[in-house]
Amino acid sequence: MKSFVLGTAAGLVALGGAQAADLPVKAKAVEYVKVCSLYGAGFYYIPGTDTCIRIGGALRLDTSFNGNTFDAPFWQGGAGGANSYNRNYFTTRERLNLFLDTRTATEYGVVRTYANLQFDFLQGRESIAGGFVENDFLFIQFAGFTFGKAVSQFDPQWALAKPWISSGFLGGSNNTTGIPQIAYTASFGNGVSATISLEDAQPYRSAGVVNATAGFLGPFGAATQAYGVSSNTFTGNTQTGDHVPDIVANLRLDQAWGSLHFGAAAHEVHGTYYTSSNSDSGHPSSAWGYAFTGAFELKNLPTGAGDSLKVEASYAKGAAKYVFGGTIDTSGGGRFAKVGTGAGTAGSLAFGYVLDGVYSGTNGANGSSIDLTSAWEVSAYYEHYWTPAWRTSLFGSYTAINYGSAGNAALLAAANGTGFLGAGSFNGTNTGNFNFAIAQVGTRTAWTPVQNLTLSAEFTYSRLIQNQNGLYTVGTGVPGVAAGNTFELKNQNLYNGSVQILRSF
């Protein structure tokens, strides 16, 4: 019995040891991704850190009719501006937008990094499998400072929330691809803040300066670099080099009912030597231009939940691109040119330029200073929600530029003489002036059948209002127009539209 008991006990000990050895070892704890609720929906903690991150974007498909891929009217020369039969009747664009937003709470406040990338394909620009990448916004924010490529501090809070499809509408300053800057923002509580910044004026803010004695670009002149590809390369521009950053400041109020915004900017304007050969024979003194803007937004109007009204007005002296904003200056010199119907061998024509200033002279002794232009605009946007899924917006603007008596005299002398370059001449018949304006009105209707999927359609009417008169005789290089045909200088109407499918995530 004793041997049996001892043997049984030994067996139990051995069995228990075997079972203990077979038990699984406790696994290391898995670090699951945690929701970060500090900065709104969509943020998560990067595993192992106290940094929150949000990744998102959108896929966007656009088709424009009787306009370019940015739903801009055909008013900038080329086959479209010339109303040529071989122009594009429609244009398409596909865009993938991706953004990365990280935020970390520190003893100095939140440290934020933000990057917004666009992967584009524009029909007619790329090959079959081509495309290009845009870096629209790339900035770091820390202790009230903003470093990098961000929306200009001149623009109102709702600059990226205008109720339209694209940037073919002139609505004041519009830098939807960001401006390099160093900015500091001070918050005073109750939604009040103020910012001061130094911003790189190229290429958004520099409209260019013309030496009228040396010659400048005609309405359908020689080809130029695309705007933004190589800054201010149009024939006749004499403001080369980026000398001083623009100084920009704002004062803002943000409330539940809406917002108020006041902005100001100082913009340096300069020109090179008086002679057309750019020899060292003196140049005009540089001048400082400036711009002011005021804007407000009203939310949740009595007309319906979600309805809003946005209004902006701006004025600039020697800083015209703060008024004629946007990314559609593809011909250089802010050149607007449109062929229409009417009297003359080939019909009618209107054109104008957006410049910071004009000067003339042959040397430093008798050369003139820069005559700065004056520009102003007013724009408004109203959006109404018929239902939570359906909404319609109505928007309009009036934008004008004035060259003054001295600037107009210099440009007119060049236009009637040999200094007016490009495909054509006035032969002394133009006795008006180069002041012009653009009036626009448009509407967009959008349908959101499910969350983050929007289908929309837009229509825009534009009128190019010019102050020139007489006849313009074309030379060579105007698409679809034979050399020697004449045009009556006359206001022009333009119509364009666009449809879009947008999927956000």
C-alpha positions as MATLAB code, in Angstrom:
seq = 'MKSFVLGTAAGLVALGGAQAADLPVKAKAVEYVKVCSLYGAGFYYIPGTDTCIRIGGALRLDTSFNGNTFDAPFWQGGAGGANSYNRNYFTTRERLNLFLDTRTATEYGVVRTYANLQFDFLQGRESIAGGFVENDFLFIQFAGFTFGKAVSQFDPQWALAKPWISSGFLGGSNNTTGIPQIAYTASFGNGVSATISLEDAQPYRSAGVVNATAGFLGPFGAATQAYGVSSNTFTGNTQTGDHVPDIVANLRLDQAWGSLHFGAAAHEVHGTYYTSSNSDSGHPSSAWGYAFTGAFELKNLPTGAGDSLKVEASYAKGAAKYVFGGTIDTSGGGRFAKVGTGAGTAGSLAFGYVLDGVYSGTNGANGSSIDLTSAWEVSAYYEHYWTPAWRTSLFGSYTAINYGSAGNAALLAAANGTGFLGAGSFNGTNTGNFNFAIAQVGTRTAWTPVQNLTLSAEFTYSRLIQNQNGLYTVGTGVPGVAAGNTFELKNQNLYNGSVQILRSF';
ca = [
       0.000    0.000    0.000;
       2.841    2.321    0.911;
       4.533    1.674   -2.430;
       1.249    2.259   -4.269;
       0.600    5.587   -2.580;
       4.129    6.824   -3.188;
       4.017    5.735   -6.831;
       0.673    7.444   -7.410;
       1.935   10.663   -5.855;
       5.042   10.618   -8.028;
       2.876   10.133  -11.127;
       0.635   13.051  -10.237;
       3.650   15.300   -9.732;
       5.067   14.295  -13.092;
       1.688   14.821  -14.831;
       1.259   18.256  -13.250;
       4.719   19.256  -14.389;
       3.973   18.198  -17.945;
       0.721   20.130  -17.992;
       2.421   23.227  -16.616;
       5.045   23.040  -19.319;
       2.361   22.818  -22.009;
       0.535   26.020  -20.951;
       0.970   28.950  -23.406;
       3.199   31.856  -22.399;
       1.267   35.154  -21.831;
       1.433   37.247  -25.048;
       2.711   40.832  -25.079;
      -0.106   43.377  -25.010;
      -1.146   44.642  -28.468;
      -1.141   48.457  -28.931;
      -4.440   49.129  -30.666;
      -4.985   52.404  -32.524;
      -6.934   54.732  -30.247;
      -9.336   57.469  -31.252;
      -8.076   61.003  -30.564;
     -11.046   63.212  -29.717;
      -9.041   66.355  -28.953;
      -9.121   67.818  -32.473;
     -12.371   66.618  -33.968;
     -13.537   63.577  -35.898;
     -11.116   61.435  -37.878;
      -8.036   61.778  -35.659;
      -6.191   58.784  -34.163;
      -3.141   58.434  -31.949;
      -0.054   57.221  -33.756;
       0.734   53.995  -31.820;
       3.368   54.521  -29.165;
       3.155   58.329  -29.316;
       1.023   61.200  -28.049;
       0.666   62.601  -31.600;
      -2.734   62.555  -33.284;
      -3.034   62.085  -37.041;
      -5.770   62.389  -39.619;
      -5.502   61.118  -43.195;
      -8.153   61.986  -45.767;
      -8.819   63.342  -49.203;
     -11.184   63.364  -52.158;
     -11.533   62.095  -55.704;
     -12.817   64.767  -58.058;
     -13.955   64.507  -61.689;
     -14.624   67.724  -63.670;
     -15.936   68.468  -67.141;
     -16.074   72.078  -68.340;
     -17.936   73.405  -71.378;
     -16.788   76.380  -73.473;
     -14.010   77.012  -70.964;
     -10.735   75.642  -69.693;
     -10.207   72.927  -67.103;
     -10.558   75.349  -64.190;
     -14.022   76.305  -65.470;
     -12.577   79.671  -66.533;
     -14.120   81.487  -69.514;
     -12.224   81.519  -72.814;
     -10.885   85.031  -72.399;
      -7.111   84.598  -72.413;
      -6.145   84.309  -76.054;
      -5.393   81.034  -77.789;
      -7.948   79.087  -79.806;
     -10.673   79.606  -77.181;
     -10.222   83.363  -76.853;
     -10.067   83.679  -80.623;
     -13.386   81.799  -80.873;
     -11.664   79.445  -83.308;
     -13.480   76.429  -84.750;
     -10.627   74.184  -83.593;
     -10.943   75.175  -79.930;
     -11.921   72.636  -77.273;
     -15.679   72.566  -76.880;
     -15.233   70.728  -73.576;
     -12.321   69.887  -71.294;
     -11.897   67.228  -68.586;
      -9.852   66.893  -65.430;
      -9.396   64.105  -62.881;
      -7.916   64.881  -59.455;
      -6.992   62.843  -56.397;
      -6.506   64.940  -53.274;
      -4.696   63.558  -50.218;
      -4.006   65.398  -46.979;
      -2.077   64.575  -43.821;
      -2.743   66.458  -40.574;
      -0.775   65.760  -37.363;
      -1.127   67.497  -33.988;
       0.734   67.159  -30.697;
      -0.111   68.921  -27.439;
       2.961   70.563  -25.861;
       3.710   73.108  -23.164;
       3.877   75.733  -25.953;
       0.512   74.760  -27.353;
      -0.371   72.443  -30.212;
       2.344   71.620  -32.756;
       0.680   71.002  -36.114;
       1.992   69.802  -39.471;
      -0.190   69.805  -42.565;
       0.362   68.672  -46.154;
      -2.125   68.719  -49.026;
      -1.164   66.959  -52.272;
      -3.025   66.904  -55.580;
      -2.536   64.238  -58.236;
      -3.957   65.657  -61.478;
      -4.607   64.643  -65.039;
      -5.718   67.366  -67.463;
      -6.872   66.313  -70.898;
      -4.742   67.993  -73.547;
      -1.868   68.759  -71.186;
      -0.633   65.241  -70.396;
       0.000   62.162  -72.488;
      -2.319   59.158  -72.236;
      -0.844   57.937  -68.941;
       0.618   61.243  -67.773;
      -0.319   63.550  -64.966;
       1.357   65.825  -62.456;
       1.519   66.449  -58.712;
       0.715   69.716  -56.929;
       1.912   70.650  -53.452;
      -0.842   73.034  -52.449;
      -0.344   73.382  -48.693;
       2.755   72.436  -46.718;
       3.134   74.128  -43.333;
       4.066   73.787  -39.654;
       2.239   75.669  -36.891;
       3.820   76.152  -33.472;
       3.291   78.622  -30.611;
       1.196   80.933  -32.768;
       3.582   80.814  -35.738;
       2.857   79.445  -39.225;
       5.819   78.440  -41.388;
       5.368   77.263  -44.981;
       2.824   77.255  -47.792;
      -0.627   78.210  -46.491;
      -3.632   80.369  -47.374;
      -2.653   84.033  -47.446;
      -3.434   85.951  -44.278;
      -5.019   88.595  -46.535;
      -7.896   86.239  -47.364;
     -11.027   85.766  -45.217;
     -11.630   82.672  -43.094;
     -13.942   81.157  -45.729;
     -11.482   81.530  -48.639;
     -11.560   77.771  -49.324;
     -15.296   77.378  -48.729;
     -16.779   79.458  -51.549;
     -19.877   77.730  -53.008;
     -18.592   77.162  -56.543;
     -16.964   74.344  -58.479;
     -13.633   75.850  -59.449;
     -11.430   78.947  -59.670;
     -12.571   80.400  -62.995;
     -14.635   83.036  -61.180;
     -13.021   86.353  -60.239;
     -13.839   86.849  -56.584;
     -11.024   88.921  -55.147;
      -7.873   87.361  -53.757;
      -7.977   83.629  -54.372;
      -4.806   81.638  -53.665;
      -6.201   78.135  -53.471;
      -2.731   76.610  -53.780;
      -1.174   78.513  -50.872;
       1.517   81.179  -50.526;
       4.891   80.634  -48.755;
       4.906   82.676  -45.567;
       6.079   83.265  -42.021;
       3.132   84.399  -39.900;
       2.334   85.002  -36.248;
      -1.229   84.915  -34.902;
      -2.288   86.331  -31.541;
      -5.629   85.231  -30.049;
      -7.365   87.647  -27.673;
     -10.336   85.504  -26.670;
     -14.017   85.575  -27.614;
     -13.109   84.709  -31.230;
     -10.896   87.770  -31.798;
      -7.473   87.249  -33.398;
      -4.846   89.192  -35.338;
      -2.062   88.023  -37.636;
       0.988   89.569  -39.264;
       2.979   87.771  -41.945;
       5.732   88.011  -44.538;
       4.589   86.347  -47.770;
       6.431   85.446  -50.972;
       4.785   87.478  -53.738;
       5.880   85.198  -56.589;
       3.952   84.225  -58.583;
       0.549   84.951  -57.055;
       0.905   88.614  -56.120;
       3.176   90.087  -58.818;
       1.114   91.194  -61.801;
       4.148   92.611  -63.572;
       5.347   96.054  -64.672;
       5.594   97.330  -68.277;
       8.136   99.751  -69.743;
       5.900  101.171  -72.464;
       8.855  102.626  -74.358;
      10.448   99.201  -74.739;
       7.217   97.509  -75.916;
       4.815   94.996  -74.467;
       2.600   92.084  -75.388;
      -0.319   92.452  -77.790;
      -3.712   90.826  -77.143;
      -2.736   87.745  -79.169;
       1.034   88.040  -78.979;
       3.783   85.462  -78.830;
       3.443   82.404  -76.645;
       4.455   82.772  -72.998;
       5.158   80.465  -70.115;
       2.147   79.203  -68.226;
       1.420   81.306  -65.157;
       3.096   79.767  -62.131;
       5.485   77.652  -64.212;
       7.917   80.528  -64.642;
       6.818   83.725  -62.964;
       6.117   86.854  -64.996;
       7.710   85.774  -68.259;
       5.354   87.657  -70.576;
       6.953   89.882  -73.203;
       7.419   93.408  -71.905;
       7.466   92.600  -68.185;
      10.334   94.418  -66.466;
       9.792   93.338  -62.868;
      12.250   90.501  -62.687;
      13.523   89.219  -59.384;
      11.801   88.968  -56.032;
      13.221   91.810  -53.924;
      11.040   92.147  -50.818;
       8.327   89.881  -49.379;
       4.817   91.262  -49.077;
       3.845   92.448  -45.589;
       0.330   91.250  -44.724;
      -1.836   91.680  -41.640;
      -5.398   90.906  -40.607;
      -7.917   91.301  -37.786;
     -10.622   88.626  -37.424;
     -13.723   87.789  -35.452;
     -15.150   84.242  -35.427;
     -18.548   83.573  -33.875;
     -21.326   81.013  -34.173;
     -23.337   83.458  -36.302;
     -20.473   83.975  -38.780;
     -17.250   85.945  -39.108;
     -15.685   89.341  -39.824;
     -12.343   89.895  -41.542;
     -10.180   92.930  -42.294;
      -6.910   92.519  -44.181;
      -4.131   94.756  -45.499;
      -0.979   94.186  -47.538;
       2.100   96.146  -48.650;
       3.582   95.066  -52.004;
       6.931   96.241  -53.446;
       6.915   97.211  -57.163;
      10.051   97.769  -59.242;
      11.218   97.862  -62.856;
      14.483   97.317  -64.635;
      16.454   99.653  -66.926;
      14.717  102.219  -69.129;
      16.213  100.959  -72.390;
      14.804   97.952  -74.201;
      18.233   96.288  -74.251;
      18.343   96.379  -70.423;
      21.693   98.167  -70.500;
      22.660  100.001  -67.337;
      21.164  103.385  -68.171;
      19.081  103.962  -65.076;
      15.807  102.543  -63.854;
      12.743  103.927  -62.088;
      12.721  104.025  -58.326;
      10.867  101.168  -56.691;
       7.500  101.961  -55.154;
       5.264  100.390  -52.545;
       1.808   99.290  -53.550;
      -0.878   98.320  -51.068;
      -4.207   96.549  -50.770;
      -7.127   96.463  -48.331;
     -10.013   94.043  -47.980;
     -13.089   93.649  -45.808;
     -15.323   90.576  -45.642;
     -18.071   89.009  -43.591;
     -20.021   85.753  -43.441;
     -23.498   85.171  -42.031;
     -24.487   81.590  -41.166;
     -27.857   79.885  -40.641;
     -29.920   82.648  -42.191;
     -33.687   82.906  -41.666;
     -34.122   81.525  -45.191;
     -33.174   78.040  -43.983;
     -30.883   75.868  -41.903;
     -27.373   75.837  -43.345;
     -27.943   78.897  -45.558;
     -25.085   81.393  -45.692;
     -24.108   84.751  -47.182;
     -20.514   85.753  -47.864;
     -19.489   89.256  -49.037;
     -16.044   90.701  -49.795;
     -14.753   94.032  -51.121;
     -11.125   94.902  -51.938;
      -9.064   97.828  -53.209;
      -5.459   97.849  -54.403;
      -2.962  100.474  -55.558;
      -0.016   98.925  -57.366;
      -1.005   95.460  -56.113;
      -3.558   94.357  -58.703;
      -3.330   90.621  -58.059;
      -4.870   91.112  -54.625;
      -8.000   92.057  -56.570;
      -7.650   89.950  -59.750;
      -6.857   86.765  -57.849;
      -6.844   83.152  -58.882;
      -4.791   80.625  -60.796;
      -5.980   81.292  -64.350;
      -3.384   83.819  -65.557;
      -2.021   81.496  -68.231;
      -1.011   84.113  -70.796;
       1.079   86.452  -68.650;
       0.399   90.062  -67.810;
      -3.078   89.134  -66.662;
      -4.004   89.323  -70.323;
      -7.701   89.042  -71.099;
      -8.647   88.807  -74.786;
     -11.863   87.631  -76.465;
     -13.015   87.660  -80.099;
     -16.725   88.026  -80.768;
     -19.149   88.966  -83.515;
     -19.931   92.426  -84.823;
     -18.608   94.999  -87.262;
     -15.255   94.668  -88.998;
     -13.888   92.122  -91.413;
     -13.697   89.381  -88.796;
     -15.948   90.649  -86.012;
     -15.233   92.375  -82.719;
     -12.581   92.153  -80.026;
     -12.041   93.185  -76.412;
      -8.854   92.888  -74.410;
      -7.132   94.256  -71.329;
      -4.195   93.764  -68.983;
      -3.756   93.377  -65.231;
      -0.498   95.123  -64.279;
       0.945   96.641  -61.120;
       2.307   99.657  -62.969;
       3.601  101.305  -66.146;
       6.572  103.572  -66.867;
       8.428  104.940  -69.893;
      11.639  106.779  -70.729;
      14.957  106.355  -72.484;
      17.491  106.918  -69.709;
      17.898  107.740  -66.070;
      17.848  111.497  -66.689;
      14.455  111.792  -68.345;
      12.892  108.459  -67.458;
       9.648  108.470  -65.506;
       8.719  106.833  -62.238;
       6.312  103.914  -62.076;
       2.645  104.903  -62.423;
       0.788  102.453  -60.193;
      -2.575  101.041  -61.222;
      -5.740  101.138  -59.133;
      -8.016   98.096  -58.887;
     -11.119   97.235  -56.907;
     -13.717   94.498  -56.634;
     -16.841   93.481  -54.799;
     -18.149   89.921  -54.693;
     -20.949   88.052  -52.931;
     -22.005   84.409  -52.494;
     -25.377   83.174  -51.259;
     -26.140   79.488  -50.708;
     -29.566   78.035  -49.917;
     -30.379   74.483  -48.767;
     -33.651   73.263  -50.274;
     -33.273   70.022  -48.322;
     -30.307   68.514  -46.448;
     -29.323   66.843  -49.747;
     -30.016   69.684  -52.223;
     -28.507   73.182  -52.234;
     -28.129   76.032  -54.742;
     -25.716   78.950  -54.673;
     -25.823   82.280  -56.488;
     -22.691   84.397  -56.799;
     -21.598   87.551  -58.564;
     -18.671   89.955  -58.793;
     -17.495   93.165  -60.415;
     -13.741   93.646  -60.838;
     -12.064   96.699  -62.411;
      -8.634   98.216  -63.023;
      -7.654  101.820  -63.828;
      -4.283  102.944  -65.235;
      -4.662  106.660  -64.600;
      -3.954  109.438  -67.090;
      -0.162  108.945  -67.241;
      -0.303  105.151  -67.435;
      -2.992  105.207  -70.101;
      -1.064  107.754  -72.171;
       2.059  105.567  -72.094;
       0.171  102.399  -73.018;
      -1.797  104.141  -75.753;
       1.386  105.547  -77.303;
       2.888  102.056  -77.322;
      -0.282  100.481  -78.721;
      -0.392  102.951  -81.614;
       3.343  102.742  -82.243;
       6.041  100.172  -82.755;
       6.272   99.312  -79.085;
       3.090   97.223  -79.175;
       4.329   93.692  -79.771;
       2.420   90.616  -80.819;
       0.245   89.603  -83.737;
      -1.331   92.851  -84.894;
      -1.480   96.641  -84.706;
      -3.886   99.555  -84.175;
      -2.432  101.763  -86.894;
      -3.166  104.840  -84.808;
      -6.923  104.177  -84.572;
      -7.120  103.419  -80.840;
      -7.980  106.626  -78.983;
      -9.594  105.125  -75.873;
      -7.856  103.904  -72.725;
      -6.748  100.635  -71.171;
      -9.094  100.690  -68.167;
     -11.358   97.657  -68.152;
     -13.689   95.662  -65.935;
     -15.196   92.187  -65.701;
     -18.721   91.552  -64.452;
     -19.713   87.989  -63.615;
     -22.720   86.131  -62.257;
     -23.035   82.401  -61.750;
     -24.994   79.648  -60.062;
     -24.272   76.135  -58.817;
     -26.661   73.393  -57.745;
     -25.305   70.452  -55.752;
     -26.890   67.126  -54.743;
     -25.505   64.918  -51.967;
     -27.448   61.624  -52.212;
     -25.261   59.940  -49.591;
     -22.691   61.244  -47.160;
     -19.445   62.497  -48.756;
     -20.661   62.075  -52.341;
     -21.673   65.263  -54.201;
     -22.790   65.826  -57.790;
     -22.965   69.441  -58.950;
     -23.473   71.621  -62.018;
     -22.456   75.244  -62.559;
     -23.147   78.013  -65.076;
     -21.289   81.354  -65.340;
     -21.945   84.478  -67.420;
     -19.134   86.997  -67.844;
     -18.914   90.373  -69.563;
     -15.547   91.857  -70.522;
     -16.034   95.635  -70.397;
     -13.315   97.640  -72.181;
     -12.732  101.325  -72.870;
     -10.809  101.193  -76.128;
     -12.136  102.132  -79.559;
     -11.144  101.976  -83.178;
      -9.976   98.928  -85.131;
      -7.370   96.271  -84.514;
      -5.680   94.557  -87.485;
      -4.292   91.104  -86.737;
      -0.972   89.840  -87.992;
      -0.067   86.165  -87.723;
      -0.537   83.754  -84.886;
      -4.224   84.270  -84.051;
      -5.845   80.809  -84.262;
      -8.490   80.601  -86.961;
      -8.035   84.220  -88.120;
      -6.283   85.193  -91.337;
      -3.624   87.900  -91.197;
      -4.919   91.327  -92.220;
      -8.440   90.917  -90.851;
      -9.682   93.774  -88.687;
     -11.731   93.763  -85.503;
     -13.890   96.432  -83.964;
     -12.964   97.059  -80.317;
     -16.126   96.215  -78.414;
     -17.333   94.654  -75.125;
     -17.662   90.866  -75.125;
     -20.003   88.339  -73.487;
     -18.848   84.887  -72.429;
     -20.736   81.800  -71.247;
     -19.283   78.665  -69.689;
     -20.340   75.817  -67.434;
     -19.081   72.775  -65.583;
     -20.232   69.529  -63.958;
     -18.461   67.675  -61.166;
     -18.527   64.455  -59.151;
     -16.773   64.680  -55.776;
     -16.165   61.786  -53.356;
     -14.599   62.791  -50.038;
     -13.120   60.430  -47.477;
];
